[in-house]
Amino acid sequence: MQVSVENIGTLERKLTVKFPAERFETQVSARITEMGRTMRLKGFRPGKVPTTVIKQRFGSQVRGEVLSDLIGSTLREAVEQEKLQPIANPAINTTGQPENGEIAYTATFEIMPEFPAVDVAALEIGRPVAVVADADIDKMLETLRQQRRSFDAVDRASAEGDFVMFEYAAEAGDYRFPSEGLERAGSVIGSGTLFKALDEALVGRKADESFDTEIAFPEDFRNDQLAGKTAKVNFKIIKVQEPKLPEIDAEFAKLFGIEDGDLETFRKEVRSNLERELKAALMGRLKSEVAEKLADAHAGLDVPKLMVQSEARNMAVASVPQGQQPPPQLIDAAMPIARKRVIAGLLMGEIARKQEIKIDRKRIAEQLAAIASTYEEPEKVIELYNGDPQLMSGLQNRVMEDQVAEWVAEHAKTTNLDLSFDDVMRPAGA
């Protein structure tokens, strides 16, 4: 076997491999002979199918399979011999035909970059820290009350917080929606479900009231014919209902699995859930901080184009409705951020390797338990992860990233940033 390597880019390599055609023909003959011993064909006794018949019917298929197998095995040998590390399956080009007693093919691929020494001590890291306060628990209990509020009909004018059901028709120029009759809708005033001008039009209205008003529809309104236009809107109020919030008592606690209804136990359970969410959010922010600082410090690192393109595509796919394909311009727009993510990911992997950071099995179990606890049947979630190598691999990667981020924070110029629970969970602009 002859092997030669050509550098066709910073990280791109073209590997040319040649192996004896005799080796190929020998394996083809051996496979056809083996098929003759085991094949069953109508008109022939088992194991007695003539070689000529097998060649005639299956020769092309066998030659293709043997060529594929030989390319696979010789490529592995060649890559190991040349000490190369392809990042993905190479692009193979071959005629598959013997020439001068040899069969040749080329394999084109990208390799991993050579990593620079990562001076973690020079990085300035801001590590967010926060705790769950009693006020955070009170706020969550109020949120839970709001989620379980009911609405009772009232004979008064509507106000913020009330649920209003109404019918309407909007006219802008020659356009009318709906084309006939009225469209029915409903919303809690001030909840953000409707845009502000429409909310304001519904305030101070009573059931069975009808009225007309002009409303400026926002530019991003879902109906293109009304978006950005001022329309005359005819309203009919169907009903007005005021919210009724449940008391935080034993019955309320039982709704959340506190069988004895003990409020102190309920608060402890809420605190535990908030602390779990906060811990995950703090780790996520630390990882983002470490990744950004690593990428900024090594912005010129050559990274495989294929990895950047794959990351950009994943980002674009995540930003469009499920099942839709992202447009090329969206993928192109994601490339700069994707490049930074790839740089950070590769450097974090290199740090783990250089520092011999071993994955903490206890942390894997803790994270899996935390994930499972958010489902009604935690044991089935744990069973699912343990039985799915892909899911478990993803979890292990996340845990390793956590460990590397913490290691970097311990060895960098790290400053703690004191934040509130809300600062962490609902950052400004989010």
BADOMI-420048 format. One record per residue (C-alpha): residue number from 1; residue in three letters; chain; x negated, y negated, z negated. Coordinates in nm, 3 decimals. Each point is the difference from the previous one (the first is absolute). Example, Ala and Ser with C-alpha at 12.3 -4.5 7.8 and 13.67 -1.06 7.14 Angstrom:
BEGIN
SITE  seq  type  mol  X  Y  Z
SITE  1  Ala  A  -1.230  0.450  -0.780
SITE  2  Ser  A  -0.137  -0.344  0.066
REM end
This chain:
BEGIN
SITE  seq  type  mol  X  Y  Z
SITE  1  Met  A  0.000  0.000  0.000
SITE  2  Gln  A  -0.132  -0.342  0.098
SITE  3  Val  A  0.104  -0.314  -0.186
SITE  4  Ser  A  -0.068  -0.368  0.067
SITE  5  Val  A  0.134  -0.310  -0.177
SITE  6  Glu  A  0.056  -0.343  0.151
SITE  7  Asn  A  0.080  -0.316  -0.198
SITE  8  Ile  A  0.277  -0.179  0.191
SITE  9  Gly  A  0.086  -0.248  -0.274
SITE  10  Thr  A  -0.089  -0.094  -0.355
SITE  11  Leu  A  0.187  0.300  -0.138
SITE  12  Glu  A  0.103  0.174  0.323
SITE  13  Arg  A  -0.184  0.310  0.110
SITE  14  Lys  A  0.018  0.212  0.316
SITE  15  Leu  A  -0.107  0.358  -0.055
SITE  16  Thr  A  -0.081  0.212  0.306
SITE  17  Val  A  -0.001  0.376  -0.056
SITE  18  Lys  A  -0.091  0.274  0.246
SITE  19  Phe  A  0.034  0.373  -0.061
SITE  20  Pro  A  -0.061  0.302  0.229
SITE  21  Ala  A  0.285  0.083  0.236
SITE  22  Glu  A  -0.081  0.365  -0.068
SITE  23  Arg  A  0.103  -0.049  -0.362
SITE  24  Phe  A  0.335  -0.128  0.118
SITE  25  Glu  A  0.060  0.283  0.250
SITE  26  Thr  A  -0.101  0.262  -0.257
SITE  27  Gln  A  0.257  -0.128  -0.248
SITE  28  Val  A  0.270  -0.020  0.269
SITE  29  Ser  A  -0.065  0.363  0.098
SITE  30  Ala  A  0.000  0.112  -0.363
SITE  31  Arg  A  0.332  -0.169  -0.068
SITE  32  Ile  A  0.164  0.146  0.312
SITE  33  Thr  A  -0.126  0.347  -0.096
SITE  34  Glu  A  0.143  -0.041  -0.350
SITE  35  Met  A  0.334  -0.111  0.144
SITE  36  Gly  A  0.004  0.312  0.216
SITE  37  Arg  A  -0.020  0.217  -0.311
SITE  38  Thr  A  0.290  -0.166  -0.180
SITE  39  Met  A  0.226  -0.151  0.266
SITE  40  Arg  A  0.342  0.137  0.083
SITE  41  Leu  A  0.129  -0.069  0.351
SITE  42  Lys  A  0.301  0.145  0.172
SITE  43  Gly  A  -0.106  0.278  0.239
SITE  44  Phe  A  -0.319  0.086  -0.191
SITE  45  Arg  A  -0.071  0.222  -0.295
SITE  46  Pro  A  -0.104  -0.184  -0.319
SITE  47  Gly  A  -0.375  -0.068  0.009
SITE  48  Lys  A  -0.029  0.107  0.364
SITE  49  Val  A  0.059  -0.331  0.179
SITE  50  Pro  A  -0.266  -0.032  0.276
SITE  51  Thr  A  -0.255  -0.279  -0.037
SITE  52  Thr  A  0.087  -0.128  0.349
SITE  53  Val  A  0.363  -0.049  -0.105
SITE  54  Ile  A  -0.099  -0.190  -0.315
SITE  55  Lys  A  -0.238  -0.222  0.197
SITE  56  Gln  A  0.269  -0.070  0.258
SITE  57  Arg  A  0.269  -0.089  -0.253
SITE  58  Phe  A  -0.195  -0.146  -0.288
SITE  59  Gly  A  -0.345  -0.082  0.138
SITE  60  Ser  A  0.043  -0.379  0.007
SITE  61  Gln  A  0.144  -0.003  -0.352
SITE  62  Val  A  -0.280  0.216  -0.138
SITE  63  Arg  A  -0.272  -0.209  0.165
SITE  64  Gly  A  0.154  -0.317  -0.142
SITE  65  Glu  A  0.019  0.145  -0.351
SITE  66  Val  A  -0.357  0.132  0.009
SITE  67  Leu  A  -0.131  -0.332  0.131
SITE  68  Ser  A  0.182  -0.186  -0.277
SITE  69  Asp  A  -0.140  0.237  -0.264
SITE  70  Leu  A  -0.354  -0.031  0.136
SITE  71  Ile  A  0.017  -0.378  0.011
SITE  72  Gly  A  0.123  0.000  -0.361
SITE  73  Ser  A  -0.273  0.231  -0.130
SITE  74  Thr  A  -0.287  -0.156  0.197
SITE  75  Leu  A  0.114  -0.351  -0.096
SITE  76  Arg  A  -0.014  0.092  -0.367
SITE  77  Glu  A  -0.351  0.139  0.051
SITE  78  Ala  A  -0.111  -0.309  0.194
SITE  79  Val  A  0.138  -0.249  -0.252
SITE  80  Glu  A  -0.169  0.186  -0.285
SITE  81  Gln  A  -0.326  0.027  0.196
SITE  82  Glu  A  -0.005  -0.375  0.073
SITE  83  Lys  A  0.115  -0.089  -0.352
SITE  84  Leu  A  0.298  -0.200  0.127
SITE  85  Gln  A  0.324  -0.073  -0.186
SITE  86  Pro  A  0.293  -0.062  0.237
SITE  87  Ile  A  0.287  -0.187  -0.164
SITE  88  Ala  A  0.265  0.172  0.217
SITE  89  Asn  A  0.040  0.267  0.265
SITE  90  Pro  A  -0.224  -0.094  0.296
SITE  91  Ala  A  0.129  -0.073  0.348
SITE  92  Ile  A  -0.115  0.296  0.215
SITE  93  Asn  A  -0.074  -0.025  0.371
SITE  94  Thr  A  -0.091  0.302  0.211
SITE  95  Thr  A  0.070  0.162  0.334
SITE  96  Gly  A  -0.029  0.341  -0.160
SITE  97  Gln  A  -0.181  0.119  0.310
SITE  98  Pro  A  -0.350  0.156  0.001
SITE  99  Glu  A  -0.279  -0.204  0.154
SITE  100  Asn  A  -0.355  0.137  0.027
SITE  101  Gly  A  0.104  0.285  -0.227
SITE  102  Glu  A  0.129  -0.230  -0.273
SITE  103  Ile  A  0.327  -0.152  -0.114
SITE  104  Ala  A  -0.027  -0.356  -0.127
SITE  105  Tyr  A  0.229  -0.233  -0.190
SITE  106  Thr  A  -0.026  -0.338  -0.169
SITE  107  Ala  A  0.147  -0.092  -0.337
SITE  108  Thr  A  0.049  -0.369  -0.076
SITE  109  Phe  A  0.067  -0.114  -0.354
SITE  110  Glu  A  -0.076  -0.253  -0.271
SITE  111  Ile  A  -0.212  0.076  -0.303
SITE  112  Met  A  -0.002  -0.136  -0.352
SITE  113  Pro  A  -0.214  -0.311  -0.049
SITE  114  Glu  A  -0.315  -0.012  -0.205
SITE  115  Phe  A  0.101  -0.170  -0.321
SITE  116  Pro  A  -0.203  -0.281  -0.153
SITE  117  Ala  A  -0.089  -0.004  -0.366
SITE  118  Val  A  0.310  -0.129  -0.178
SITE  119  Asp  A  -0.103  -0.254  -0.265
SITE  120  Val  A  0.305  0.032  -0.224
SITE  121  Ala  A  -0.162  -0.211  -0.271
SITE  122  Ala  A  0.015  -0.306  0.227
SITE  123  Leu  A  0.379  0.023  0.050
SITE  124  Glu  A  0.225  -0.237  -0.193
SITE  125  Ile  A  0.318  0.185  -0.089
SITE  126  Gly  A  0.313  -0.145  -0.159
SITE  127  Arg  A  0.171  0.278  -0.195
SITE  128  Pro  A  0.367  -0.068  -0.088
SITE  129  Val  A  0.111  0.104  -0.348
SITE  130  Ala  A  0.351  -0.017  -0.146
SITE  131  Val  A  0.222  0.161  -0.262
SITE  132  Val  A  0.371  0.067  -0.029
SITE  133  Ala  A  0.152  -0.249  -0.246
SITE  134  Asp  A  0.334  0.021  -0.182
SITE  135  Ala  A  0.130  -0.272  0.232
SITE  136  Asp  A  -0.074  0.223  0.300
SITE  137  Ile  A  0.209  0.277  -0.157
SITE  138  Asp  A  0.284  -0.246  -0.066
SITE  139  Lys  A  -0.014  -0.115  0.362
SITE  140  Met  A  0.011  0.358  0.128
SITE  141  Leu  A  0.298  0.079  -0.223
SITE  142  Glu  A  0.177  -0.302  0.146
SITE  143  Thr  A  -0.082  0.125  0.349
SITE  144  Leu  A  0.148  0.338  -0.087
SITE  145  Arg  A  0.314  -0.176  -0.126
SITE  146  Gln  A  0.028  -0.191  0.327
SITE  147  Gln  A  -0.037  0.320  0.199
SITE  148  Arg  A  0.294  0.153  -0.186
SITE  149  Arg  A  0.226  -0.300  -0.008
SITE  150  Ser  A  0.359  0.031  0.109
SITE  151  Phe  A  0.224  -0.267  0.151
SITE  152  Asp  A  0.350  -0.103  -0.107
SITE  153  Ala  A  0.238  -0.211  0.206
SITE  154  Val  A  0.052  -0.357  -0.125
SITE  155  Asp  A  0.252  -0.271  0.084
SITE  156  Arg  A  -0.244  -0.290  0.014
SITE  157  Ala  A  -0.242  -0.170  0.235
SITE  158  Ser  A  -0.312  0.198  0.086
SITE  159  Ala  A  -0.335  -0.078  -0.162
SITE  160  Glu  A  -0.356  0.127  0.024
SITE  161  Gly  A  -0.020  0.366  -0.101
SITE  162  Asp  A  0.354  0.078  0.115
SITE  163  Phe  A  0.074  0.254  0.269
SITE  164  Val  A  0.199  -0.151  0.285
SITE  165  Met  A  0.164  0.202  0.274
SITE  166  Phe  A  0.096  -0.206  0.301
SITE  167  Glu  A  0.089  0.004  0.369
SITE  168  Tyr  A  -0.145  -0.240  0.252
SITE  169  Ala  A  -0.040  -0.097  0.362
SITE  170  Ala  A  -0.281  -0.224  0.132
SITE  171  Glu  A  0.009  -0.212  0.316
SITE  172  Ala  A  -0.305  -0.160  0.164
SITE  173  Gly  A  0.079  -0.158  0.338
SITE  174  Asp  A  0.175  0.261  0.214
SITE  175  Tyr  A  -0.115  0.285  -0.223
SITE  176  Arg  A  0.223  0.151  -0.270
SITE  177  Phe  A  -0.080  0.272  -0.250
SITE  178  Pro  A  0.185  0.224  -0.019
SITE  179  Ser  A  0.154  -0.040  0.343
SITE  180  Glu  A  0.344  0.067  -0.152
SITE  181  Gly  A  0.136  -0.009  -0.353
SITE  182  Leu  A  -0.219  -0.036  -0.308
SITE  183  Glu  A  -0.310  0.180  -0.129
SITE  184  Arg  A  0.010  0.120  -0.363
SITE  185  Ala  A  -0.299  -0.032  -0.233
SITE  186  Gly  A  -0.081  -0.026  -0.368
SITE  187  Ser  A  -0.285  -0.120  -0.216
SITE  188  Val  A  -0.103  -0.104  -0.349
SITE  189  Ile  A  -0.052  -0.376  0.013
SITE  190  Gly  A  -0.361  -0.089  -0.068
SITE  191  Ser  A  -0.130  0.355  0.046
SITE  192  Gly  A  -0.186  -0.086  0.319
SITE  193  Thr  A  0.209  0.235  0.212
SITE  194  Leu  A  0.133  -0.298  0.196
SITE  195  Phe  A  -0.189  -0.307  0.110
SITE  196  Lys  A  0.028  -0.312  -0.218
SITE  197  Ala  A  0.244  -0.202  0.216
SITE  198  Leu  A  0.246  0.290  0.011
SITE  199  Asp  A  -0.032  0.055  -0.375
SITE  200  Glu  A  0.076  -0.368  -0.061
SITE  201  Ala  A  0.311  0.017  0.219
SITE  202  Leu  A  0.141  0.279  -0.218
SITE  203  Val  A  -0.048  -0.179  -0.333
SITE  204  Gly  A  0.314  -0.152  -0.152
SITE  205  Arg  A  0.244  0.210  0.202
SITE  206  Lys  A  0.298  0.204  -0.123
SITE  207  Ala  A  0.161  0.319  0.126
SITE  208  Asp  A  0.239  -0.049  0.297
SITE  209  Glu  A  -0.158  -0.338  0.083
SITE  210  Ser  A  -0.069  -0.076  0.368
SITE  211  Phe  A  -0.224  -0.279  0.125
SITE  212  Asp  A  -0.224  -0.114  0.286
SITE  213  Thr  A  -0.351  -0.141  -0.030
SITE  214  Glu  A  -0.314  -0.052  0.205
SITE  215  Ile  A  -0.300  0.214  -0.089
SITE  216  Ala  A  -0.358  -0.017  0.126
SITE  217  Phe  A  -0.116  0.356  0.065
SITE  218  Pro  A  -0.371  0.075  -0.063
SITE  219  Glu  A  -0.242  0.065  0.286
SITE  220  Asp  A  -0.044  0.364  -0.102
SITE  221  Phe  A  0.372  0.080  -0.027
SITE  222  Arg  A  0.072  0.351  0.127
SITE  223  Asn  A  0.248  -0.123  0.264
SITE  224  Asp  A  -0.206  -0.164  0.277
SITE  225  Gln  A  0.302  -0.198  0.122
SITE  226  Leu  A  0.030  -0.175  -0.338
SITE  227  Ala  A  -0.365  -0.011  -0.107
SITE  228  Gly  A  -0.126  -0.357  -0.033
SITE  229  Lys  A  0.338  -0.149  0.087
SITE  230  Thr  A  0.267  -0.193  -0.187
SITE  231  Ala  A  0.333  0.179  0.030
SITE  232  Lys  A  0.355  -0.066  -0.108
SITE  233  Val  A  0.096  0.280  -0.239
SITE  234  Asn  A  0.354  0.092  -0.101
SITE  235  Phe  A  0.019  0.174  -0.339
SITE  236  Lys  A  0.268  0.192  -0.186
SITE  237  Ile  A  -0.085  0.100  -0.358
SITE  238  Ile  A  0.133  0.348  -0.077
SITE  239  Lys  A  -0.099  0.029  -0.365
SITE  240  Val  A  -0.229  -0.142  -0.267
SITE  241  Gln  A  -0.144  0.222  -0.271
SITE  242  Glu  A  -0.216  -0.090  -0.297
SITE  243  Pro  A  -0.278  0.222  -0.129
SITE  244  Lys  A  0.045  0.199  -0.320
SITE  245  Leu  A  -0.325  0.112  -0.160
SITE  246  Pro  A  -0.015  0.307  -0.225
SITE  247  Glu  A  -0.119  -0.037  -0.358
SITE  248  Ile  A  -0.340  0.145  -0.086
SITE  249  Asp  A  0.128  0.260  -0.242
SITE  250  Ala  A  -0.013  0.375  -0.055
SITE  251  Glu  A  0.228  0.072  0.297
SITE  252  Phe  A  -0.218  -0.211  0.225
SITE  253  Ala  A  -0.316  0.183  -0.118
SITE  254  Lys  A  0.163  0.336  0.073
SITE  255  Leu  A  0.035  -0.103  0.365
SITE  256  Phe  A  -0.381  0.016  0.020
SITE  257  Gly  A  -0.050  0.342  -0.153
SITE  258  Ile  A  -0.023  -0.101  -0.369
SITE  259  Glu  A  0.228  0.274  -0.127
SITE  260  Asp  A  0.044  -0.132  -0.354
SITE  261  Gly  A  0.041  -0.359  0.120
SITE  262  Asp  A  -0.274  -0.129  -0.232
SITE  263  Leu  A  -0.091  -0.352  0.118
SITE  264  Glu  A  -0.352  0.011  -0.141
SITE  265  Thr  A  -0.068  0.319  0.194
SITE  266  Phe  A  0.150  -0.169  0.305
SITE  267  Arg  A  -0.235  -0.297  -0.032
SITE  268  Lys  A  -0.299  0.234  -0.040
SITE  269  Glu  A  0.103  0.184  0.316
SITE  270  Val  A  0.030  -0.328  0.190
SITE  271  Arg  A  -0.341  -0.112  -0.131
SITE  272  Ser  A  -0.155  0.330  0.108
SITE  273  Asn  A  0.138  -0.038  0.352
SITE  274  Leu  A  -0.116  -0.362  0.027
SITE  275  Glu  A  -0.346  0.091  -0.125
SITE  276  Arg  A  -0.026  0.276  0.260
SITE  277  Glu  A  0.100  -0.243  0.276
SITE  278  Leu  A  -0.237  -0.266  -0.133
SITE  279  Lys  A  -0.292  0.242  -0.017
SITE  280  Ala  A  0.052  0.100  0.364
SITE  281  Ala  A  0.035  -0.363  0.111
SITE  282  Leu  A  -0.315  -0.108  -0.187
SITE  283  Met  A  -0.196  0.282  0.159
SITE  284  Gly  A  0.135  -0.092  0.341
SITE  285  Arg  A  -0.111  -0.360  -0.043
SITE  286  Leu  A  -0.343  0.105  -0.126
SITE  287  Lys  A  -0.048  0.229  0.300
SITE  288  Ser  A  0.102  -0.282  0.235
SITE  289  Glu  A  -0.245  -0.236  -0.169
SITE  290  Val  A  -0.287  0.249  0.015
SITE  291  Ala  A  0.078  0.090  0.361
SITE  292  Glu  A  0.011  -0.364  0.108
SITE  293  Lys  A  -0.326  -0.091  -0.173
SITE  294  Leu  A  -0.178  0.305  0.143
SITE  295  Ala  A  0.127  -0.074  0.352
SITE  296  Asp  A  -0.094  -0.369  -0.024
SITE  297  Ala  A  -0.349  0.087  -0.123
SITE  298  His  A  -0.057  0.235  0.296
SITE  299  Ala  A  0.208  -0.170  0.270
SITE  300  Gly  A  -0.259  0.080  0.267
SITE  301  Leu  A  0.003  0.375  -0.057
SITE  302  Asp  A  0.054  0.197  0.321
SITE  303  Val  A  0.299  0.228  -0.044
SITE  304  Pro  A  0.157  0.251  0.241
SITE  305  Lys  A  0.245  -0.168  0.238
SITE  306  Leu  A  0.226  0.303  -0.013
SITE  307  Met  A  0.043  -0.035  -0.377
SITE  308  Val  A  0.082  -0.370  0.030
SITE  309  Gln  A  0.251  0.063  0.279
SITE  310  Ser  A  0.164  0.278  -0.199
SITE  311  Glu  A  0.029  -0.219  -0.310
SITE  312  Ala  A  0.139  -0.291  0.204
SITE  313  Arg  A  0.259  0.226  0.156
SITE  314  Asn  A  0.103  0.136  -0.342
SITE  315  Met  A  0.041  -0.356  -0.126
SITE  316  Ala  A  0.209  -0.094  0.303
SITE  317  Val  A  0.219  0.309  -0.029
SITE  318  Ala  A  0.069  -0.086  -0.366
SITE  319  Ser  A  0.123  -0.346  0.100
SITE  320  Val  A  0.269  0.111  0.248
SITE  321  Pro  A  0.324  0.192  -0.063
SITE  322  Gln  A  -0.048  0.372  -0.048
SITE  323  Gly  A  -0.005  0.190  0.327
SITE  324  Gln  A  -0.100  -0.300  0.210
SITE  325  Gln  A  -0.336  -0.037  0.172
SITE  326  Pro  A  -0.189  -0.323  -0.075
SITE  327  Pro  A  -0.078  -0.228  0.296
SITE  328  Pro  A  -0.369  -0.022  0.104
SITE  329  Gln  A  -0.025  -0.363  -0.110
SITE  330  Leu  A  0.098  0.099  -0.354
SITE  331  Ile  A  -0.279  0.259  -0.008
SITE  332  Asp  A  -0.247  -0.256  0.136
SITE  333  Ala  A  0.102  -0.250  -0.269
SITE  334  Ala  A  -0.068  0.261  -0.270
SITE  335  Met  A  -0.354  0.078  0.122
SITE  336  Pro  A  -0.192  -0.254  -0.217
SITE  337  Ile  A  0.164  0.118  -0.323
SITE  338  Ala  A  -0.031  0.362  0.112
SITE  339  Arg  A  -0.373  -0.048  0.052
SITE  340  Lys  A  -0.039  -0.136  -0.354
SITE  341  Arg  A  0.195  0.296  -0.139
SITE  342  Val  A  -0.218  0.248  0.186
SITE  343  Ile  A  -0.320  -0.168  -0.120
SITE  344  Ala  A  0.126  0.003  -0.358
SITE  345  Gly  A  0.114  0.362  0.019
SITE  346  Leu  A  -0.329  0.122  0.144
SITE  347  Leu  A  -0.204  -0.192  -0.257
SITE  348  Met  A  0.211  0.132  -0.288
SITE  349  Gly  A  -0.054  0.350  0.132
SITE  350  Glu  A  -0.374  -0.064  0.021
SITE  351  Ile  A  -0.005  -0.130  -0.358
SITE  352  Ala  A  0.178  0.315  -0.118
SITE  353  Arg  A  -0.257  0.213  0.181
SITE  354  Lys  A  -0.308  -0.194  -0.114
SITE  355  Gln  A  0.116  -0.025  -0.361
SITE  356  Glu  A  0.123  0.360  0.000
SITE  357  Ile  A  0.342  -0.103  -0.129
SITE  358  Lys  A  0.198  0.319  -0.050
SITE  359  Ile  A  0.376  -0.001  0.018
SITE  360  Asp  A  0.167  0.006  -0.342
SITE  361  Arg  A  0.244  0.292  -0.007
SITE  362  Lys  A  0.167  -0.138  -0.311
SITE  363  Arg  A  0.082  -0.323  0.184
SITE  364  Ile  A  0.146  0.197  0.290
SITE  365  Ala  A  0.230  0.180  -0.243
SITE  366  Glu  A  0.096  -0.330  -0.165
SITE  367  Gln  A  0.077  -0.171  0.330
SITE  368  Leu  A  0.199  0.298  0.124
SITE  369  Ala  A  0.199  0.001  -0.324
SITE  370  Ala  A  0.062  -0.375  0.037
SITE  371  Ile  A  0.125  0.047  0.357
SITE  372  Ala  A  0.219  0.295  -0.098
SITE  373  Ser  A  0.152  -0.187  -0.297
SITE  374  Thr  A  0.179  -0.239  0.237
SITE  375  Tyr  A  0.207  0.289  0.143
SITE  376  Glu  A  0.294  0.188  -0.151
SITE  377  Glu  A  -0.180  0.336  0.022
SITE  378  Pro  A  -0.369  -0.071  -0.076
SITE  379  Glu  A  -0.102  0.365  0.001
SITE  380  Lys  A  0.107  0.038  0.363
SITE  381  Val  A  -0.209  -0.302  0.102
SITE  382  Ile  A  -0.306  0.146  -0.173
SITE  383  Glu  A  0.064  0.332  0.172
SITE  384  Leu  A  0.030  -0.180  0.335
SITE  385  Tyr  A  -0.336  -0.174  -0.040
SITE  386  Asn  A  -0.176  0.315  -0.118
SITE  387  Gly  A  0.133  0.188  0.302
SITE  388  Asp  A  -0.080  -0.267  0.259
SITE  389  Pro  A  -0.374  -0.050  0.071
SITE  390  Gln  A  0.066  -0.324  0.189
SITE  391  Leu  A  0.196  -0.158  -0.285
SITE  392  Met  A  -0.257  0.114  -0.254
SITE  393  Ser  A  -0.287  -0.129  0.212
SITE  394  Gly  A  0.165  -0.342  0.019
SITE  395  Leu  A  0.040  -0.005  -0.378
SITE  396  Gln  A  -0.362  0.103  -0.051
SITE  397  Asn  A  -0.118  -0.276  0.235
SITE  398  Arg  A  0.197  -0.260  -0.196
SITE  399  Val  A  -0.147  0.120  -0.329
SITE  400  Met  A  -0.352  -0.012  0.143
SITE  401  Glu  A  0.060  -0.355  0.124
SITE  402  Asp  A  0.115  -0.092  -0.351
SITE  403  Gln  A  -0.315  0.146  -0.151
SITE  404  Val  A  -0.228  -0.177  0.248
SITE  405  Ala  A  0.176  -0.333  -0.054
SITE  406  Glu  A  -0.045  0.035  -0.375
SITE  407  Trp  A  -0.366  0.095  0.043
SITE  408  Val  A  -0.060  -0.308  0.216
SITE  409  Ala  A  0.180  -0.223  -0.251
SITE  410  Glu  A  -0.218  0.139  -0.282
SITE  411  His  A  -0.324  -0.071  0.189
SITE  412  Ala  A  0.090  -0.330  0.170
SITE  413  Lys  A  0.028  -0.353  -0.139
SITE  414  Thr  A  0.354  0.057  -0.118
SITE  415  Thr  A  0.224  -0.258  -0.163
SITE  416  Asn  A  0.331  0.094  -0.159
SITE  417  Leu  A  0.298  -0.199  0.126
SITE  418  Asp  A  0.274  -0.021  -0.264
SITE  419  Leu  A  0.340  0.023  0.167
SITE  420  Ser  A  0.358  0.052  -0.108
SITE  421  Phe  A  0.204  0.303  0.098
SITE  422  Asp  A  0.190  -0.211  0.254
SITE  423  Asp  A  -0.325  -0.140  0.144
SITE  424  Val  A  -0.111  0.354  0.080
SITE  425  Met  A  0.329  0.153  0.109
SITE  426  Arg  A  0.140  -0.303  0.184
SITE  427  Pro  A  -0.296  -0.212  0.114
SITE  428  Ala  A  0.066  -0.343  0.144
SITE  429  Gly  A  0.092  0.012  0.367
SITE  430  Ala  A  0.087  0.370  -0.010
REM end
